[in-house]
Every structure is written in structure tokens, then in C-alpha cells.
Amino acid sequence: MRISSVKELDELRREIQDSRDPDRPRITVCGGTGCSATGCKGVAGMLRVGLKSRELEGRVDLSVTGCHGFCECGPIVIVYPQGIFYQRVTPEDVDEIITETIEHGKPVERLLYRDPVTGEKKIHETDIPFYQKQMRLTIGNNTAIDPASISDYLATGGYSALAKVLYGMAPEAVIEEIKRSGLRGRGGGGFPTGVKWESTRNAPGDIKYVICNADEGDPGAYMDRSILEGNPHSVLEGMIIGAYAIGSHEGYVYVRNEYPLAVANTATAIQQARELGLLGEDILGSGFSFDIRINRGGGAFVCGESTALMASLEGKPGEPRAKYIHTSEKGLWDMPSNLNNVETWANVPLIINRGSQWYSRIGTESSKGTKVFSLVGKINNTGLVEVPMGITLREIIFDIGGGIPGGRRLKAVQTGGPSGGCIPEALIDLPVDYERLAEVGSMMGSGGMIVMDENTCMVDIARYFTSFLQEESCGKCVPCREGLFRLGEILTDITQGRGRMEDLPIIEDLSEMLKDASLCGLGTTAANPVMSTLNYFRDEYVAHIRDGKCPAGVCRELIAFRIDREKCTGCGVCMKNCPSGAITGEKKQTHVLNTERCTKCGICYDSCRFDAVKKE
Amino acid sequence: MRKKNQTTFEGSRVDPIIDKYNAEQGSLISILQDIQAEYRYLPREALEHVARRLNIPVVQAFGVATFFRAFTLEPRGRQLIHVCMGTACHVRGSQNVLEEVERKLEIKAGGTTPDGEYTLETVNCVGACALGPVVIRNEEYLSHMTPTKVSGLLKKV
């Protein structure tokens, strides 16, 4: 069926909505990556079997949705109409859920979320502290939508922004609206989206491209994955609106091949949109035509950079070029091209539907709207969070994230991926927006937020990012290729106890050089992790160099393991697990660790249940 | 240029894949991905054939095949073990997990066991950061890995 007018679209939407009874029981199982790894498929399978065997099949809906965000507590199951939120559900729990909740309308107490502070059981998602401070504008619908169903998207008002634009707004008016909203690029740079659209629109040429950057390469970030996997139509709708505003008829989604579900769900969504006439020729009968293709990335971090991504789309190695001429003038195949990332595109329908005024009221002076972060690392509530700009790091880490596990102390928060920096605990009351993060030596980036505690070594983190970037540097420009190599050598020396105090000024020099002389964003920002750690944690560098100690107990060459005679029970677990045969001892006798043979792999430390292995 | 004695692969076997993408230059990466999915690596003859069909220099096909880390010119093992080295996994100890896998399989990252069973590779973040450290065995995500969990994982396969 092809829809060829707004009237038909509205009719279809009403039809779908009318066919749905809000009181009808519905079970949604989170099918995001986190819940998949913890076994949501088994849970969904059991639910299907259970509903069938009790002859409830036609009376209870079951859908597997995109990521709900609270990955720590997966697999997550929500039962409607009550909206009862179950966590860590196993296939064995399914029978009880059907009996108690579906048949008798009562919650299964033991599967509810328990507040770790008050001990109180929470029934609804909205009662859980993890969700309370969030503002889930772009990822919130994930819980309501089966990503493989365009009807679900239409039922929640999908493609109404597109209809509004095609039939009520001139392209210039759309650009004006996006400019007024204050939306800035969510991929990292924070360039004003409306301005970018305008320059692509104004660039001379008939053929123009619209590209969605879904090559989410920042380690520690998976927001775009969850949006594309969970709500692909919201991204497509944003792109179609953008294409209309810019005057483009051809678009690309460049998505990481490491995200097979995102590729599959986007492909399905494109197909469905085409069939309904929301993509392709004469969209909604408006005369405007636009189509989208998917290209899968080849696993190169640098392809997140716009010119490298475009080179890769042309079937060439993903090397960036100097941007004397912007991609808005000469991009893909030398035509004007507009590239935005997944989250940016997903914001567009929201702004069109609710207006730029509404949108620009959220956030701070310079940073409007919400931002999705992946809150990971040493944090109790790992998961995806969407918060209004301007919220403080403290609120994210402690109110939403529930603090640091094991009562350990927060040391730093890393934002912005390999281009960002480490923000120390002292700055935790910093409001999160583009400018504030940049002022303290980090950046917004695409939204990775990696929490580090006292057991994280900041020199090791600097070395980690440098070696990551060294590996991912495309090698085209000398400053990045050679500068990162030297920086990596020096940092490795320091973490292995061969550092010299005179290395520190060399690190600073190299960092300045990288920033000033590199060709693309990968190189110019590459020193941020190093500079920010050297800036805020200089004493840790000095401890490595001068005292030959790693205060966090991470750098192997600088630590030693020993067995505490008082605590060792002689259980033999460490001895059995030790890969180098460094531990000896009789059963039930205190064991001994031979430091000569020890490779410091830490397996004994991890496996001892009596806290008898000491690291110093 | 070509060593005659090692040719066993007919380049034209990949024609259906090339045709699916209308032999378009811009689809080079997609074509190579599909070929690799089929053969578990990129045979030299396939690359040469693709270059001919797409009307691009052979060096461009090899350039792309060696630039992107997803591609390999060597046959991979029947089972793929990926250890995620993303930041979230790193701060939770992925290095120790990797080393334990290396010890157990007696190969280094990037290598394949002599019996052709396992290939071990590292990956810079698979976007499953809440589950770190993550190991991906074939397509299965294994969460919260520790060195002690590793031996069980490899035996089970």
C-alpha cells in the first residue's frame, strides 16, 4: 500500500490506533545488546511458549523492543497496561509472570527493582531513581516500539513531522526552525545543525547528498547503536526532513558492521518506508523524492571523520582530506554533502513536531535539548541515559548511576572518547554542555561517559588511548602518525618504570604539535586524554617516574603480588588457576607466591575468595 | 606477479555478489564484506577479480582490503573469538582476559590456531559497554568476563 497524501497517512494512523486496545495486556521484552547478552531471547521464547500453552496467544501481545537503557538490570520485561517493570528476568520466571501478573494482575515481588539505598521495591519504571532524572526524548519510545514494525512507529505519531514539513513548510522555513531550536551536532563537534544544512542547501549544484553517520567508533559509547536498533524510523524521518530542507534526493546511512542488528533493523525500516511511500519517488504525494541506502563500515575509527567516511562511501580507503573546502560544498563524489550523526537526526522530528521554542527551553544557554550518554565503567547502574544539557556530572553519576561499586572513591570521568579528556572528581559539579566540557580539557564527543575509580591508573588510561589512536591513525599525515607513535613510546616507558622526569615536557611538546599540525580531528584532539591526565593527575605520573610506583596498582612492572599468611586458608584455588606455576603449597597450608615466576596476570587476585592475595 | 602453484580459487565465483551491487565502485566495501562473510577471508584472486569487474585499479581493492581492520587476507579459523578492548572493558580488566585467552589458545591476538579451529582478534569497542569485559565467541556476546571464566568458555565450544 502506498500513501499519497497526509489525509491517507492520518487515516492509516487512526486505523492502527483504533485497532489497539490500551487495556489489552502487552508484554515487552528488551532486545537491546545488553539484554541479549544476558539472555532475553530465552525469556521471549519462553513467554511465547507459555502464552500459547495457556491459550492466551490472541489476548496478550508480546513484543521484543529496542534498548530500555538500564542494561545493568537486564533482561528487562515490562507488563502493560499496569507498566510493571521486571528486572533480571530468566526463562524460569516466565511461568510466574504469566500466572501472577497476566492472569491475576499482581506484580511478582521478587522480580521488581529494589532501591539499594532504601530497600524499597519499585513497581514502575518511573519510580526507579535511574530513570527519574532522565529526559528520554529520543530513546524513550524504545520501550513502546517494536523496531521491525512501522505500525508501532506510526501509532506513536511517527512521520507526522514529515507530513507537516512537506505540506506546510518551505525548505528555508525548516532550516530556520532547526537553527532556532539550537540543535548542535551530537557526534562530537557540536556544530549548529541548521547552519550546516543551510550551507549545503546554498552550495551550487543539483546533486546533493544527505548522510547519517552511524559509524559509532568511540570506545565506551553505544547510544547510536541503541537508537538505530530500537527506533530506526525516527532516524529515517529526520533524514527525509533534512533532505527536503537541503534539496537532496539521495541519502546514505553509514553504519558499523559490528552492529548487525542495527544494519538489519535499518534495512527493514527503509523497506517499510518505501512500501508506504514515505521514501522513494513522490513522498506522500508531495512531489518530493528521496531515497536512502545503507553502507556498512569496515571497522576503522577514523571513518567517523566526515571526509574519511565519504572516501569510504566512494569505495576508497577511509583517509581524511584537508577541509579547505567544506564537505557542504564538495563532499561525497565532490558534490555538496550534509553529514549528521544518528542522534542528531533522531532529534529532528521532535523539533518539528513540538517546535523550536519548546526544544530551546531545554538545556543551557549554548547547548539545547538532551544528550544520550552511555554510562559505563566503574559505576553501579551501567546503561544508557538521556539527560537535559546542563545537568551536573554529580547528578548523572550519583543520582542516576547510583555511585561507585564497592564503596570505592570516584577518581575521574572520561568523556568524548579518544578525543576527550578525564575530568577529575573535584570538578564533578560541572554542568554538562559543549562549552563547559571543553573548558576543562575534555569534550562532549558522541556521549561515552566512562567512570573511573581509585583502582584506575590515569597514566595507563593515557597510554591506552594513545595506543588506540596510534593503531587507528590512518597514517596519511606525519604529525599524527609519528607524533602518536612517540607519545606511545614515552607513555609505555612510564608505565613500565623506565620514565624520566624530562619526559613530561616532551609529552607536552608533542601534544601541542599534534594539536597544531595534524590533518584531521583524530590527530588534533588525540592528545586530550594525555594532556588532561597530566594536567589533573600529574602526581600519578611523578609517582610512576620518581618512586617507581603505580598508586592504582595497575601497571604490572610497578606492582608485586604476595599472599597474606594470616588470611590464606590453603584452599588451592589460586594455585590451580595460576598459569605460570608461581604458586605452591600443600592443601590447607599457607600458599607461597614465587615472585620470580609470577607474570602478574592477577588471576590469583581475582580468584581468591579470602582476600589473601595482596597487590602492592 | 601471481604464484601459479597456489591458485585454487576462481575469482568468478564471487560474481553473484558483485552483481548484487551492480558492480558499483561505491559498493566496494560492501562487496568485500560479503565475500569475506562467505569465504571467511579475502582470497587474492577474488580481490583481483573484483577490481576487474568494478573497473578500478587492483591496488585500490588491496588498499581498501588492507586499510580496514575488518578484512583479512589470511583464512580465519572456524571459530572467531573477539576480545573487546574498548575503554569500558579496559578499565574493568580486558587486558587480563585477552592474555588468558592467548595463553589458553597458545596464539597471540591476530593469530589462528594451527588446527584452523580458532582465530583470536581484538576489537576496539563493540558497543556493549555495560557488559564489560566482553568477549564475542562467533556472534555470541559473553558478558563480565574474567580470566577465570575464560577456560570454561573455550572448553564449552
Interface residues (C-beta under 8 A of the other chain):
Chain A: T33 G34 S36 A37 T38 C71 E72 E216 G217 D218 P219 G220 A221 Y222 R225 R256 N257 E258 Y259 P260 N295 R296 G297 G298 G299 A300 F301 S312 L313 E314 G315 K316 P317 G318 E319 S374 V376 G377 K378 T382 G383 L384 Q414 G417 G448 I450 M452 T456 I461 Y464 F465 F468 E471 E472 C474 N577 P579 C601 G602 I603 D606 S607
Chain B: E24 Q25 G26 S27 L28 I29 S30 L32 Q33 L54 I56 Q60 G63 V64 F67 F68 R69 A70 F71 M85 G86 T87 A88 H90 V91 R92 G93 N96 E99 E100 R103 V123 N124 C125 V126 G127 A128 C129 A130 L131 G132 V134 E139 Y141 L142 S143 T146 P147 T148
